[in-house]
Amino acid sequence: MLYQIHEWQRSLLGPLSYFAEANARMLGASSNPFAQFPGIPRLAAGNELIYRLGKNYEKPEFGIHAATAHDHEIAVIERVAMAKPFCQLKRFKRFSDDLATIEKMKHDPIVLVVAPLSGHHATLLRDTVRTLLRDHKVYITDWVDARMVPADEGTFSLDDYVGYMEDFIRHIGAESLHVISVCQPTVPMLAAVSLMASRGEATPRSLTMMGGPIDARRSPTSVDNLATRQPLSWFKGNVIHTVPANYPGHGREVYPGFLQHAGFITMNPGRHVNSHWDFYQSLLRGDQEDAETHRKFYDEYNAVLDMPAAFYLDTIEKVFQDCLLPRGLWDVAGERVDPGAIRRSALLTIEGELDDISGLGQTEAAHDLCCNIPANRRAHQVIPGAGHYGIFSGRRWRETVYPQVRDFIRQFDQPVAAAKLVRGAGDAPVAA
């Protein structure tokens, strides 16, 4: 019922929002002879603020049509490499008319970026992808909004997520692949590779895990506390709702995006209020550069997707409440997840010093679990001054984190024979 009420509210606010947008455009147009009359700039700014507070935020585009690779401008085409009901595996195919650049790009490492299924769209990793395209062939998991998946496609659980990861790795080819998982998917990605290793399948050349809850018991944050403060029944009764009739996924149980968005806002409401006030002031000053920065950020931040209920509840229970992975008690489709089976993949873990979503030590825990990866093929980095988003987006990602990721991938971008896997002294990770 709550979801339906939200849809009624959205339907009522829609016309007001569009009317405010039209007013803002008309009053702020440079061709409008009345635009500079006293009070008109304030009226235009107020209308745009109303529009942005009330509008419906659709999934943004990646919008990566060009990039720089090997010091040359290249063209980029986004295409679907593999489609499944709840996710599309996308590749960013690079093109150039410079023969030397083409030859270099042919030998670049292949990277799969595993995006979170945790509220925001995979486009949140746009900066991650654009930066990786400099030196890599890049794939990414682009998760589908659960309300857009017809109910007859069935449910989607954490076990299904693991299965998707296995399918994507096999499709690309594990023998030449490097995997980068960001935040929440570090757990199912590690499970997928562990299961593949246990079966004797090929595993990726390297695994890079960034800011994820491998062991949520370490340095618990407000996110961890929220997941453990209430029993699973509370989450089932309070945050799980049914998709209404105006969507393809009508009847599907989900954790709605609008509730997740409300949770994001309440984590730091003052910052968002100040940000919108600054946006209003920027419009009054005519500072379009600052105003456009605000628009771009909130176009991404406010665009959220519905999560399948089974997946969300599994994550709460198995990852945060029972911590099955670090306790060695996680079974996926009847198979025990044993990270100790991984031997051939190199391992890099990255954490932000100021991460308030995945606390320090949670990602590093992967080294204790992957105990049979030789010490000289493992590394751990803590990025000074970085918060959660800073380790995969923004200036600190581009200038500090990315060079370390790039160099680690290059270091291990070759097949490794079993005879060469010699255990180092101890299990402690070494610096990259």
VENDA-V306480 format. One record per pair of residues at least 12 apart in sequence whose ideal C-beta (glycine too) atoms are under 6 Angstrom apart, sorted by the first residue. I is the first residue (numbers start at 1). J is the second residue. Records with the same first field share a line. If there is no record, write none. Layout:
BEGIN
I=J, J
END
This chain:
BEGIN
2=241
3=241, 244, 256
4=244
6=258
7=244
13=54
17=51, 54, 55
20=47, 50, 51
21=51
23=47
24=44, 47, 48, 51
27=40, 43, 44
28=44
41=284
45=280, 283, 284
49=280
57=302, 303
59=121, 303
60=123, 299, 300, 303
62=78, 123, 126
64=76, 130
67=130, 133
68=134
69=105, 134
70=101, 104
72=98, 101
74=94, 96
75=95
76=92, 94
77=93
78=90, 92
79=91
82=171
85=149, 153
86=144, 149, 156
87=141, 143, 164
88=142
89=168
90=140, 142
91=139
92=138
108=135, 136, 137
109=136, 178, 409, 413
110=137, 176, 177
111=132, 136, 138, 178, 180
112=139, 177, 179
113=140, 180
114=141, 181, 185, 189
115=140, 141
116=183, 184, 185
117=143
118=184
119=260, 304
121=303, 305
122=140, 142
127=393
128=392
131=398, 402
135=406
145=305, 306
146=249, 254, 306, 308
147=243, 247, 249, 306
148=248, 249
149=249
150=248
151=251, 252
155=310
156=308, 311
157=310, 311, 314
158=311, 314, 315
159=332, 333
161=188
162=188, 191, 192, 332
165=188, 189, 192
166=192
174=202, 203, 204
175=202
177=204
178=204, 205, 206, 409
179=204, 207
180=208
181=209
182=210, 392
183=211, 212
186=209, 212, 214
187=319, 325
190=339
191=332, 337
193=342
194=337, 338, 339, 341, 342
195=335
197=341, 342
198=338, 341
203=344, 345
204=345
205=412
206=346, 409, 412
207=345, 347
208=348, 405
209=349, 363, 366
210=350, 391, 392
211=355, 358, 388, 391
212=358, 363
213=319, 358, 362
214=362, 363, 365, 366
215=326, 362, 365
216=320, 323
217=323
218=361, 362
219=359, 360, 361
221=356, 357, 359
223=357
227=316, 320
228=320, 321
232=317
235=316
239=255, 259
240=253, 309
241=256
253=309
254=306, 309
255=307, 312
256=306
257=304, 305, 306
260=304
261=304
279=294
326=365
339=369, 370
340=371, 372
342=370, 373
343=372, 421
344=416
346=377, 412
347=370, 373, 378
348=379, 408
349=363, 364, 366, 380
350=381, 391
351=363, 382
352=383, 386, 387, 388, 390, 391
353=382, 384, 386
354=387
355=387, 388
357=388
364=380
367=429
371=427
374=421, 423, 424
375=424, 430
376=424
378=429
379=429, 430, 432
380=429
381=404
383=401
404=432
408=432
END
